[in-house]
Amino acid sequence: MSTRISTFPVIKNTFAAPISQHLRALRPHSWFPPARRRTLLQRPKRTPPTTTTRSFTTSSLRQFADVNDSFDPRQQDRESDQVDVCIVGGGPAGLSAAIRLKQLANDAGNEDFRVLILEKAGELGDHIVSGNVVEPSALNELLPDWHNPDNPSRFENATPATHDKMRFLTKNSSIPIPAPPQMNNHGNYIISLNQFSKWLGERAEELGVEIYPGFAASEILYKPDDGSVMGVATNDQGVARDGTPKPYFERGMEFHARITLFAEGCHGSLTKQVIKKFDLRRDSQPQTYGLGLKEVWEVKPENFRKGEVVHSMGYPLPSDTYGGGWIYHFGENLVSLGLVVGLDYPNPWLSPYGEFQKLKHHPLYRSVIQGGKCISYGARALNEGGFQSIPKCAFPGGALIGDTAGFLNVPKIKGTHTAMRSGMLAAKAAWGALSENKDSESTIFLYDYEDALRGSTIWKELKEVRNMRPSFHSPLGLYGGILYSGLEAYLFRGKTPWTLKHKGKDHEATKHADQMPKITYEKNDGEISFDILTSVSKTGTNHEEDQPVHLQVEDWDEHAREMWPRYKGVENRFCPAGVYEYVEDEGKDVGVRFQINAQNCIHCKTCDIKAPAQDINWQTPQGGEGPKYTMT
């Protein structure tokens, strides 16, 4: 048996309804060999397949538990499968790593080399949110014909960026300002990263990558002898809100691998654990974050300028808050617009969602979307720490890749190309290490991955812009940061002998409510701006209520006693989905009751980052739940 390190005792299920309702065999990006699927979920009613596939290694057949049974489900044996490389997360980094691994294996004639992706979303792309103007350098290397008109499998939803605009906004005006060279989008493409991830998944499956959407990796498995990572386990199925087993309770499943790559995206729940376990931040500064809020609109043809890329700074954010907005014209009469707010903002009365709704009423934005229709909404935390905050990325038995490691280039406003490249670098290192140690069961450490990162374009471009984001912490705030960033972009170009430090962790920047001016937001008009629940309805998010709350607060009453007097409901304002609220309750000693509406959660991770007491722990809910984004 494997050694399990489980920090959080609450048990979560993977399916809220009978398992048969969750079959997705005919849905795109949900396919895996029929025999393996049947063995995995123990569905004896399925017709046995005629194809021959590698079966799972299993323990004795599970028996459904009686709801009245008294037992500790964590002590039951789990089924397991052994693969060569297990990848947690089916975004651009994880898919790029999988594709490169199978390319290398297939070229070497080793078609049985198993690469497996576990994705917590119901389908690839469902949880993906990004601007997105992609720089295609890594994509050109990974799949050179990705946009070739002669390729029938090309990605068809890429709009070439035609021209850039940079604007500084006051309340009613828009002032043209020079854009730094890093923001030149010549040769780049406006895309929906949601669509792109689905397409990339198809290319991975063509090569033989096994993709399991709807399976949420919730636990890291460690070897009992040396403590190295030996894989992950998915969460349990059929656990009620109070932790008791439902009639269809089933244990999660273990996936053992020689190498496990974590590609969870920003602030991954397992990444947090592995960073702490191996002290991967021992030589780096704390990560700092932003919250990106995005809408996709269908606009009037006369307001549409295909390929135009617009960025803005200033209004509506106060001068002590880092951030900016965007408008991207793509596809046919579609516009992506959004706002990024640095989560190191000090005022607990500020609402990133409220600021975004206010931004849309500015003439620059309103002139584009007036008379149009909002068709999609999403929000997601993103890494802003840059070069200073990159942790050690390799550890015994695995590595961090993509945004979970923090490779976003903030001044460039791009991270897809760096995420993909990091996955490709890790794949090459993993293939080399496994090839050299194919007859050994010894733990693998990807030294070559760390070396490759430092010699890559990722390292070069992040080092060059390392001082721009932290420069906004100067006493001059926004204006000082703009001035210094201009000097870095045009004069210093990253060659200065100093490296500025981040001010601290984002939650530490939050001041008490009585120390900051109160911010009130106007009522939304329902045409340009919307209330938060209307926006959440556009995310397609869904969680079964009868499951343990995946937003873990040890004592809700104690949380209210500590947080309400100081911050007056900051959780309600920093959350872009209306998950947290304080309800008047005379029976409570502070006059309010803290409430978590977990079913609204869109998996942005902001609460885990910004909560002042750091007492909210985001964990994976049932696999396949959460948002179902479209066009994001």
KOLVOVEX-917217 format. One line per 3 residues: number of its first residue (from 0); their letters; for each residue x, y, z of C-alpha. Coordinates in Angstrom, 3 decimals, m for minus. Example, Ala and Ser with C-alpha at 12.3 -4.5 7.8 and 13.67 -1.06 7.14 Angstrom:
BEGIN
0	as	12.300/m4.500/7.800 ~ 13.670/m1.060/7.140
# end
This chain:
BEGIN
0	mst	0.000/0.000/0.000 ~ 1.130/3.554/m0.631 ~ 1.730/6.144/2.046
3	ris	m0.945/8.839/1.926 ~ m0.343/12.374/3.113 ~ m3.803/13.853/3.671
6	tfp	m3.736/17.264/5.309 ~ m7.477/17.840/5.121 ~ m9.682/15.227/6.782
9	vik	m12.967/16.163/5.108 ~ m13.828/13.559/2.490 ~ m15.279/14.625/m0.845
12	ntf	m17.094/12.655/m3.493 ~ m16.629/12.641/m7.228 ~ m20.194/11.972/m8.370
15	aap	m23.315/13.500/m6.920 ~ m25.826/11.360/m8.831 ~ m25.748/7.676/m9.728
18	isq	m22.644/6.897/m11.686 ~ m24.572/5.938/m14.806 ~ m25.699/9.541/m15.185
21	hlr	m22.114/10.677/m15.530 ~ m21.030/8.535/m18.464 ~ m19.570/10.827/m21.090
24	alr	m18.316/8.250/m23.577 ~ m19.807/10.079/m26.523 ~ m18.834/13.562/m25.396
27	phs	m15.697/15.156/m26.895 ~ m12.512/14.897/m24.833 ~ m14.077/12.387/m22.468
30	wfp	m13.015/9.267/m24.313 ~ m10.740/6.573/m22.994 ~ m10.576/2.895/m23.991
33	par	m13.888/1.135/m23.159 ~ m12.291/m1.709/m21.247 ~ m10.358/0.705/m19.080
36	rrt	m13.427/2.843/m18.448 ~ m15.487/m0.189/m17.453 ~ m12.788/m1.495/m15.145
39	llq	m12.229/1.939/m13.658 ~ m15.833/2.607/m12.662 ~ m16.880/m1.031/m12.113
42	rpk	m19.967/m0.949/m14.299 ~ m20.917/m4.622/m14.794 ~ m24.005/m3.690/m16.835
45	rtp	m21.950/m2.368/m19.740 ~ m21.531/m4.672/m22.712 ~ m17.987/m6.066/m22.620
48	ptt	m15.884/m4.449/m25.342 ~ m14.345/m6.453/m28.109 ~ m11.121/m4.425/m28.192
51	ttr	m8.123/m5.472/m26.184 ~ m6.637/m2.826/m23.931 ~ m4.351/m2.734/m20.960
54	sft	m6.465/m3.326/m17.864 ~ m6.174/m1.662/m14.500 ~ m4.429/m3.322/m11.597
57	tss	m7.212/m3.684/m9.055 ~ m7.756/m4.687/m5.497 ~ m10.704/m6.894/m4.598
60	lrq	m14.040/m5.841/m6.067 ~ m15.585/m3.033/m4.081 ~ m18.905/m3.545/m2.345
63	fad	m21.364/m0.681/m2.141 ~ m21.628/0.509/1.430 ~ m24.854/0.530/3.384
66	vnd	m25.708/4.070/4.403 ~ m25.878/2.979/8.038 ~ m22.520/1.230/8.068
69	sfd	m19.986/2.617/10.514 ~ m16.586/2.696/8.877 ~ m13.720/4.930/7.938
72	prq	m13.817/4.974/4.115 ~ m10.235/6.218/3.958 ~ m9.078/2.850/5.235
75	qdr	m10.621/0.911/2.358 ~ m8.355/m0.173/m0.440 ~ m8.426/1.838/m3.642
78	esd	m8.007/0.556/m7.146 ~ m4.796/1.660/m8.821 ~ m3.260/1.985/m12.227
81	qvd	0.399/2.262/m13.159 ~ 1.383/4.696/m15.928 ~ 4.671/6.135/m17.087
84	vci	3.767/9.815/m16.633 ~ 0.715/11.220/m14.861 ~ m0.217/14.843/m15.546
87	vgg	m2.592/16.707/m13.236 ~ m4.434/19.330/m15.264 ~ m5.574/19.480/m18.882
90	gpa	m4.714/23.059/m19.758 ~ m2.098/24.266/m22.274 ~ 0.880/23.241/m20.113
93	gls	m0.363/19.752/m19.306 ~ m1.521/19.048/m22.845 ~ 1.744/20.341/m24.347
96	aai	3.735/18.109/m22.040 ~ 1.590/15.108/m22.950 ~ 1.827/15.777/m26.685
99	rlk	5.608/16.173/m26.598 ~ 6.014/13.003/m24.517 ~ 3.970/10.933/m26.946
102	qla	5.754/12.469/m29.924 ~ 9.086/11.389/m28.431 ~ 7.798/7.945/m27.467
105	nda	6.122/7.262/m30.808 ~ 9.193/8.424/m32.718 ~ 11.232/5.954/m30.664
108	gne	8.796/3.149/m31.504 ~ 7.480/2.918/m27.950 ~ 3.769/3.324/m28.570
111	dfr	2.956/1.565/m25.282 ~ 4.461/4.455/m23.329 ~ 1.535/5.636/m21.192
114	vli	0.841/9.316/m20.620 ~ m2.291/10.073/m18.654 ~ m4.013/13.413/m17.931
117	lek	m6.435/13.901/m15.045 ~ m8.679/16.943/m15.459 ~ m11.144/18.029/m12.780
120	age	m13.473/19.775/m15.273 ~ m16.220/17.789/m16.959 ~ m14.596/18.463/m20.339
123	lgd	m11.298/19.969/m21.370 ~ m11.493/23.757/m21.375 ~ m14.504/24.008/m19.072
126	hiv	m12.437/25.692/m16.339 ~ m10.162/27.744/m18.607 ~ m10.325/31.563/m18.554
129	sgn	m7.849/33.857/m20.299 ~ m7.753/37.078/m22.355 ~ m6.251/35.735/m24.731
132	vve	m3.732/36.981/m27.270 ~ m1.376/34.075/m27.779 ~ 2.223/34.331/m28.907
135	psa	2.588/31.220/m31.113 ~ 6.309/30.532/m30.634 ~ 5.870/27.381/m28.522
138	lne	2.863/26.244/m30.539 ~ 4.807/26.577/m33.795 ~ 7.434/24.264/m32.359
141	llp	5.011/21.736/m30.882 ~ 2.570/21.500/m33.801 ~ 4.086/23.340/m36.781
144	dwh	0.983/22.971/m38.968 ~ m1.466/24.146/m36.311 ~ m2.706/27.009/m38.519
147	npd	m1.853/25.662/m41.962 ~ m4.854/25.984/m44.316 ~ m3.933/22.624/m45.819
150	nps	m4.213/20.886/m42.440 ~ m7.770/19.532/m41.964 ~ m7.166/19.412/m38.195
153	rfe	m5.878/22.978/m37.929 ~ m7.118/25.322/m35.212 ~ m9.657/27.423/m37.061
156	nat	m10.585/29.931/m34.357 ~ m7.474/32.140/m34.354 ~ m7.834/35.801/m35.314
159	pat	m4.564/37.552/m36.301 ~ m3.913/40.655/m34.191 ~ m3.916/43.627/m36.564
162	hdk	m3.060/46.647/m34.416 ~ m2.546/47.695/m30.793 ~ m3.796/50.596/m28.715
165	mrf	m2.808/51.608/m25.197 ~ m4.971/54.054/m23.246 ~ m4.824/55.751/m19.862
168	ltk	m8.350/56.301/m18.599 ~ m9.827/59.040/m16.474 ~ m13.503/58.916/m15.544
171	nss	m14.700/60.275/m18.885 ~ m11.691/60.372/m21.174 ~ m9.208/58.073/m22.870
174	ipi	m5.629/59.307/m23.295 ~ m3.339/57.533/m25.803 ~ m0.024/56.482/m24.258
177	pap	2.895/54.529/m25.765 ~ 2.744/50.784/m25.226 ~ 5.945/49.071/m24.068
180	pqm	7.608/46.913/m26.742 ~ 6.645/43.772/m24.809 ~ 3.010/44.498/m25.695
183	nnh	3.562/44.554/m29.457 ~ 1.210/41.881/m30.793 ~ 2.406/41.699/m34.379
186	gny	2.330/38.018/m35.374 ~ 0.112/37.035/m32.430 ~ m3.430/35.659/m32.480
189	iis	m6.578/36.425/m30.508 ~ m8.162/33.176/m29.354 ~ m10.516/31.656/m26.832
192	lnq	m8.235/29.569/m24.622 ~ m11.299/27.517/m23.746 ~ m11.678/26.518/m27.413
195	fsk	m7.941/26.108/m27.880 ~ m7.646/23.666/m24.969 ~ m10.392/21.495/m26.429
198	wlg	m8.613/21.472/m29.799 ~ m5.264/20.697/m28.183 ~ m6.900/17.786/m26.369
201	era	m7.994/16.324/m29.686 ~ m4.426/16.483/m30.969 ~ m3.197/14.765/m27.795
204	eel	m5.705/11.932/m28.123 ~ m4.676/11.370/m31.734 ~ m1.178/10.634/m30.455
207	gve	m2.418/8.196/m27.818 ~ m2.579/10.376/m24.707 ~ m5.157/9.065/m22.225
210	iyp	m7.372/11.932/m21.037 ~ m9.762/11.483/m18.118 ~ m11.958/14.559/m17.668
213	gfa	m14.189/14.684/m14.610 ~ m11.545/13.059/m12.386 ~ m10.341/15.452/m9.699
216	ase	m6.920/14.627/m8.286 ~ m7.279/15.457/m4.605 ~ m4.380/13.733/m2.886
219	ily	m0.665/13.301/m3.490 ~ 0.756/9.828/m2.970 ~ 4.246/9.426/m1.563
222	kpd	6.580/6.453/m1.506 ~ 6.853/5.069/2.024 ~ 10.608/4.495/1.773
225	dgs	11.957/7.868/0.607 ~ 8.957/10.234/0.624 ~ 9.122/10.954/m3.102
228	vmg	5.985/11.526/m5.138 ~ 4.621/8.308/m6.633 ~ 1.371/9.619/m8.105
231	vat	m2.003/11.012/m7.101 ~ m5.438/9.821/m6.045 ~ m8.834/11.088/m7.106
234	ndq	m11.431/12.007/m4.515 ~ m14.070/9.641/m3.215 ~ m17.524/9.287/m4.727
237	gva	m20.803/9.339/m2.828 ~ m20.086/11.234/0.392 ~ m22.824/13.392/1.890
240	rdg	m22.379/16.925/3.208 ~ m22.006/15.625/6.762 ~ m19.250/13.194/5.719
243	tpk	m21.355/10.042/5.823 ~ m21.317/7.622/2.895 ~ m24.230/7.556/0.482
246	pyf	m25.583/4.220/m0.808 ~ m23.383/4.416/m3.890 ~ m20.172/5.341/m2.066
249	erg	m16.973/4.364/m3.883 ~ m13.364/5.064/m3.068 ~ m11.312/7.249/m5.352
252	mef	m8.614/5.757/m7.515 ~ m4.829/5.855/m7.313 ~ m2.684/6.621/m10.343
255	har	0.927/5.616/m9.825 ~ 3.623/7.019/m12.091 ~ 7.395/7.221/m12.324
258	itl	6.918/10.959/m12.942 ~ 3.993/13.179/m11.938 ~ 3.676/16.615/m13.540
261	fae	1.478/19.197/m11.830 ~ m0.208/21.513/m14.325 ~ m3.086/22.761/m12.188
264	gch	m2.913/26.398/m13.180 ~ m2.600/29.287/m10.770 ~ m2.538/28.350/m7.067
267	gsl	m3.264/24.670/m7.554 ~ m4.538/22.812/m4.505 ~ m2.017/19.963/m4.843
270	tkq	0.754/22.323/m5.905 ~ 0.381/24.142/m2.575 ~ 1.024/20.871/m0.776
273	vik	3.997/19.762/m2.816 ~ 5.620/23.218/m2.528 ~ 5.303/22.999/1.238
276	kfd	6.403/19.358/1.432 ~ 9.662/19.949/m0.475 ~ 10.168/23.613/0.534
279	lrr	10.261/24.655/m3.105 ~ 10.008/28.372/m2.240 ~ 13.116/28.378/m0.089
282	dsq	15.016/30.568/m2.553 ~ 12.163/32.589/m4.052 ~ 9.950/35.447/m2.980
285	pqt	6.280/34.872/m2.190 ~ 3.978/34.631/m5.154 ~ 1.716/37.615/m5.766
288	ygl	m1.524/37.411/m7.698 ~ m4.151/39.216/m9.710 ~ m7.798/38.446/m10.320
291	glk	m8.902/38.506/m13.941 ~ m12.588/39.010/m14.735 ~ m13.750/38.490/m18.302
294	evw	m16.843/38.731/m20.451 ~ m17.393/37.789/m24.084 ~ m19.847/39.957/m26.013
297	evk	m21.485/39.694/m29.388 ~ m21.410/43.287/m30.610 ~ m22.994/45.271/m33.413
300	pen	m21.108/44.917/m36.728 ~ m20.458/48.681/m36.830 ~ m18.667/48.435/m33.459
303	frk	m16.510/45.483/m34.478 ~ m12.885/45.957/m35.619 ~ m11.495/42.506/m36.260
306	gev	m8.037/41.937/m34.824 ~ m7.888/45.129/m32.761 ~ m6.152/44.813/m29.378
309	vhs	m6.781/47.544/m26.787 ~ m5.323/47.780/m23.280 ~ m6.115/50.368/m20.632
312	mgy	m4.812/51.568/m17.272 ~ m6.114/53.984/m14.681 ~ m9.861/54.356/m14.156
315	plp	m11.737/52.852/m12.413 ~ m9.029/51.521/m10.090 ~ m7.613/53.781/m7.372
318	sdt	m3.970/54.798/m7.642 ~ m2.910/52.357/m4.902 ~ m4.253/49.369/m6.837
321	ygg	m2.443/47.673/m9.706 ~ m4.427/46.513/m12.707 ~ m5.782/47.246/m16.138
324	gwi	m8.385/46.350/m18.721 ~ m8.555/44.987/m22.244 ~ m10.753/44.808/m25.340
327	yhf	m9.956/42.200/m28.011 ~ m11.982/41.938/m31.243 ~ m11.979/38.369/m32.567
330	gen	m13.972/35.864/m34.569 ~ m17.103/37.316/m36.130 ~ m18.476/40.273/m34.147
333	lvs	m17.112/38.866/m30.884 ~ m15.300/40.951/m28.279 ~ m13.371/39.748/m25.251
336	lgl	m13.167/42.396/m22.542 ~ m12.051/42.281/m18.973 ~ m10.212/43.706/m16.007
339	vvg	m7.274/42.410/m13.968 ~ m7.001/43.645/m10.376 ~ m3.826/43.036/m8.385
342	ldy	m4.796/41.167/m5.216 ~ m2.377/43.206/m3.144 ~ m4.929/46.034/m3.058
345	pnp	m5.252/47.547/0.445 ~ m8.882/48.683/0.641 ~ m11.233/45.927/1.902
348	wls	m14.213/47.901/0.580 ~ m13.006/47.430/m3.010 ~ m14.832/44.844/m5.097
351	pyg	m13.006/43.644/m8.237 ~ m16.373/42.627/m9.678 ~ m17.816/46.060/m8.943
354	efq	m14.811/47.744/m10.541 ~ m15.249/45.630/m13.671 ~ m18.907/46.572/m13.999
357	klk	m17.964/50.223/m13.546 ~ m15.249/49.943/m16.231 ~ m17.783/48.850/m18.839
360	hhp	m19.609/52.172/m18.496 ~ m16.497/54.121/m19.493 ~ m16.953/55.607/m22.992
363	lyr	m14.044/53.547/m24.397 ~ m15.745/50.278/m23.418 ~ m19.381/51.327/m23.678
366	svi	m18.919/52.475/m27.274 ~ m17.988/48.921/m28.238 ~ m20.571/46.876/m26.331
369	qgg	m23.567/49.235/m26.380 ~ m26.459/47.392/m28.016 ~ m24.610/44.093/m27.916
372	kci	m25.182/40.937/m25.892 ~ m23.017/39.438/m23.152 ~ m22.773/35.715/m23.830
375	syg	m20.187/34.546/m21.314 ~ m18.547/35.472/m18.013 ~ m15.627/34.031/m16.075
378	ara	m13.006/34.880/m13.481 ~ m9.704/33.337/m12.424 ~ m6.717/34.227/m10.283
381	lne	m3.427/34.609/m12.122 ~ 0.211/34.749/m11.048 ~ 1.901/38.152/m11.082
384	ggf	5.099/37.449/m9.126 ~ 7.208/36.791/m12.201 ~ 10.899/35.974/m12.077
387	qsi	11.373/36.617/m8.348 ~ 8.589/34.236/m7.389 ~ 9.471/31.187/m9.478
390	pkc	9.935/28.261/m7.060 ~ 12.137/25.249/m7.530 ~ 10.178/23.381/m10.175
393	afp	11.582/19.854/m9.855 ~ 11.236/17.567/m6.856 ~ 11.662/13.833/m6.250
396	gga	9.214/12.105/m8.548 ~ 7.837/15.077/m10.450 ~ 7.776/18.725/m11.445
399	lig	5.667/21.882/m11.660 ~ 4.787/23.195/m15.106 ~ 2.828/26.119/m16.514
402	dta	0.992/28.703/m14.470 ~ 1.094/26.512/m11.379 ~ 4.807/27.388/m11.302
405	gfl	4.182/31.045/m12.169 ~ 5.536/31.674/m15.670 ~ 3.147/34.485/m16.621
408	nvp	4.880/37.498/m18.192 ~ 2.882/40.330/m16.578 ~ 4.086/43.316/m18.669
411	kik	3.580/41.249/m21.803 ~ 0.163/40.099/m20.518 ~ 0.885/36.603/m21.784
414	gth	1.476/33.227/m20.241 ~ 0.150/30.609/m22.648 ~ 3.383/30.412/m24.643
417	tam	5.526/30.121/m21.495 ~ 3.163/27.526/m20.011 ~ 3.330/25.423/m23.159
420	rsg	7.090/25.726/m23.421 ~ 7.591/24.698/m19.794 ~ 5.473/21.610/m20.442
423	mla	7.549/20.771/m23.485 ~ 10.801/21.214/m21.554 ~ 9.549/19.008/m18.729
426	aka	8.435/16.376/m21.233 ~ 11.849/16.238/m22.865 ~ 13.544/15.942/m19.473
429	awg	11.089/13.261/m18.351 ~ 11.561/11.211/m21.513 ~ 15.328/11.386/m21.168
432	als	15.273/10.420/m17.492 ~ 12.885/7.515/m18.037 ~ 14.873/6.271/m21.018
435	enk	18.047/6.232/m18.940 ~ 16.344/4.502/m15.996 ~ 13.873/2.217/m17.765
438	dse	15.138/m0.877/m15.987 ~ 15.220/0.750/m12.573 ~ 12.507/1.559/m10.052
441	sti	14.575/4.274/m8.410 ~ 13.095/7.717/m7.807 ~ 13.586/10.150/m10.664
444	fly	14.583/13.773/m10.199 ~ 14.295/16.004/m13.268 ~ 17.576/17.892/m12.998
447	dye	17.537/18.500/m16.736 ~ 14.209/20.314/m16.461 ~ 15.587/22.857/m13.993
450	dal	18.648/23.371/m16.206 ~ 16.512/23.670/m19.352 ~ 14.290/26.306/m17.734
453	rgs	17.271/28.483/m16.909 ~ 18.535/28.254/m20.455 ~ 15.171/28.863/m22.056
456	tiw	13.357/31.875/m23.449 ~ 11.037/31.647/m20.419 ~ 13.871/32.563/m18.079
459	kel	15.222/35.234/m20.393 ~ 11.967/37.117/m20.910 ~ 10.844/36.923/m17.277
462	kev	14.212/38.136/m16.020 ~ 14.122/41.061/m18.433 ~ 10.832/42.373/m17.007
465	rnm	11.359/41.304/m13.391 ~ 11.328/44.815/m11.927 ~ 8.213/46.177/m13.604
468	rps	5.454/44.722/m11.429 ~ 7.156/45.386/m8.063 ~ 7.922/48.984/m9.115
471	fhs	4.254/49.791/m8.509 ~ 4.899/49.367/m4.778 ~ 6.893/52.617/m4.664
474	plg	5.539/55.625/m2.705 ~ 4.474/57.103/m6.048 ~ 2.101/54.170/m6.611
477	lyg	0.570/53.875/m10.047 ~ 2.362/56.844/m11.575 ~ 5.753/55.841/m10.203
480	gil	5.261/52.336/m11.532 ~ 4.345/53.609/m14.999 ~ 7.427/55.851/m15.065
483	ysg	9.839/53.180/m13.875 ~ 8.335/50.519/m16.165 ~ 8.858/52.876/m19.105
486	lea	12.536/53.190/m18.198 ~ 12.838/49.399/m17.908 ~ 11.076/48.814/m21.217
489	ylf	12.978/51.328/m23.318 ~ 16.275/51.940/m21.511 ~ 17.292/49.377/m18.905
492	rgk	15.783/46.293/m20.630 ~ 16.325/44.165/m17.545 ~ 20.071/44.753/m17.399
495	tpw	20.060/46.640/m14.110 ~ 22.172/45.063/m11.343 ~ 19.269/45.174/m8.890
498	tlk	16.133/43.096/m8.487 ~ 13.196/44.748/m6.775 ~ 11.306/42.773/m4.167
501	hkg	7.599/42.278/m3.828 ~ 6.090/44.019/m0.850 ~ 4.786/40.839/0.753
504	kdh	1.935/38.381/0.485 ~ m1.294/39.714/m0.961 ~ m3.464/39.039/2.079
507	eat	m1.049/41.008/4.245 ~ m1.760/44.174/2.245 ~ m5.427/44.265/3.291
510	kha	m6.089/47.042/5.810 ~ m8.899/47.220/8.326 ~ m12.184/48.629/7.083
513	dqm	m12.080/51.625/9.415 ~ m8.707/52.653/7.991 ~ m9.867/52.982/4.381
516	pki	m12.550/55.016/2.584 ~ m15.778/53.116/1.973 ~ m16.559/52.389/m1.687
519	tye	m20.144/52.165/m2.872 ~ m21.121/50.872/m6.298 ~ m24.048/52.069/m8.372
522	knd	m26.867/49.725/m9.200 ~ m26.242/47.762/m12.384 ~ m28.443/48.620/m15.356
525	gei	m28.909/45.083/m16.708 ~ m27.707/46.093/m20.181 ~ m24.044/47.062/m19.795
528	sfd	m23.498/45.994/m16.184 ~ m25.061/43.102/m14.303 ~ m25.575/41.873/m10.773
531	ilt	m23.213/39.142/m9.699 ~ m25.717/36.274/m9.753 ~ m26.735/37.121/m13.317
534	svs	m23.076/36.872/m14.300 ~ m22.612/33.600/m12.414 ~ m25.567/32.177/m14.356
537	ktg	m23.508/32.721/m17.535 ~ m20.675/30.515/m16.224 ~ m22.703/27.295/m16.269
540	tnh	m21.336/26.493/m12.817 ~ m22.913/23.652/m10.898 ~ m22.150/21.818/m7.663
543	eed	m24.176/19.155/m5.932 ~ m25.201/20.629/m2.575 ~ m25.147/17.330/m0.692
546	qpv	m21.378/17.010/m0.514 ~ m18.751/18.310/1.903 ~ m18.101/22.004/1.346
549	hlq	m14.922/22.279/m0.731 ~ m14.211/25.779/0.628 ~ m12.896/24.690/3.974
552	ved	m13.189/26.989/6.994 ~ m12.579/25.177/10.249 ~ m14.994/27.225/12.382
555	wde	m17.487/29.501/10.612 ~ m18.552/31.268/13.823 ~ m14.981/31.956/14.879
558	har	m14.228/33.251/11.395 ~ m17.090/35.741/11.690 ~ m15.981/36.840/15.175
561	emw	m12.471/37.544/13.953 ~ m13.100/38.916/10.455 ~ m16.350/40.894/10.559
564	pry	m15.291/43.572/13.085 ~ m12.029/44.191/11.207 ~ m12.939/43.846/7.535
567	kgv	m16.752/44.163/7.382 ~ m17.303/41.401/4.859 ~ m14.219/41.564/2.644
570	enr	m14.892/37.976/1.480 ~ m18.185/39.017/m0.065 ~ m16.413/41.743/m2.051
573	fcp	m13.286/39.946/m3.255 ~ m15.237/36.905/m4.472 ~ m16.413/37.330/m8.102
576	agv	m19.176/34.745/m7.750 ~ m21.185/35.615/m4.627 ~ m19.944/32.604/m2.679
579	yey	m19.430/34.349/0.663 ~ m21.858/36.485/2.593 ~ m22.616/37.722/6.084
582	ved	m26.252/37.376/7.061 ~ m27.790/39.429/9.869 ~ m28.359/37.181/12.879
585	egk	m29.126/38.631/16.287 ~ m28.285/35.306/17.845 ~ m24.598/35.736/16.979
588	dvg	m22.330/37.786/19.220 ~ m21.181/39.984/16.285 ~ m24.708/40.306/14.889
591	vrf	m23.987/38.433/11.662 ~ m23.599/34.850/10.501 ~ m20.895/33.811/8.042
594	qin	m22.274/31.764/5.153 ~ m20.599/29.910/2.266 ~ m22.635/29.314/m0.887
597	aqn	m20.244/26.753/m2.309 ~ m22.535/25.867/m5.207 ~ m21.754/29.297/m6.754
600	cih	m17.979/28.721/m6.792 ~ m16.307/29.237/m10.178 ~ m12.910/27.900/m9.016
603	ckt	m11.048/31.220/m9.257 ~ m9.020/30.524/m6.036 ~ m9.204/34.188/m4.914
606	cdi	m10.494/33.298/m1.439 ~ m7.536/31.028/m0.762 ~ m5.210/33.887/m1.692
609	kap	m6.859/37.039/m0.310 ~ m8.542/35.936/2.936 ~ m6.787/38.064/5.600
612	aqd	m6.509/35.232/8.148 ~ m5.626/32.630/5.509 ~ m8.250/30.347/7.016
615	inw	m10.102/29.499/3.793 ~ m8.682/26.437/2.101 ~ m9.840/25.720/m1.466
618	qtp	m10.014/22.010/m2.236 ~ m11.351/20.125/m5.237 ~ m15.068/19.351/m5.167
621	qgg	m16.574/16.413/m7.017 ~ m14.946/15.769/m10.362 ~ m16.767/17.328/m13.296
624	egp	m18.311/20.110/m11.237 ~ m17.675/23.832/m11.216 ~ m17.995/26.177/m14.182
627	kyt	m18.668/25.122/m17.739 ~ m17.165/28.065/m19.554 ~ m17.751/28.799/m23.223
630	mt	m15.632/31.074/m25.424 ~ m13.487/32.130/m22.468
# end
